[in-house]
Amino acid sequence: MPSATVVSGRGQIEIGDRTTEVGPDCAVCIPPTASRALECVGTEPLVFAFTFPRDRFDQIVYCLDH
């Protein structure tokens, strides 16, 4: 299952039809088929890391809506 971990800053993450605020040291698991969006909502830059349960980057499939 992919996840997003916030390193610094504050953001709002939308997963499917749910939205929640995230901040430093917050990790969120993301169901593989769920739509998702992450937006900075604070005054400092939002720094985050996405992790994927795959061995290589070429195994990751990106489906971008825009």
Secondary structure, 3 states (H helix, E strand, C coil): CCEEEEEECCEEEEECCEEEEECCCCEEECCCCCCEEEEECCCCCCEEEEECCCCCHHHCCCCCCC
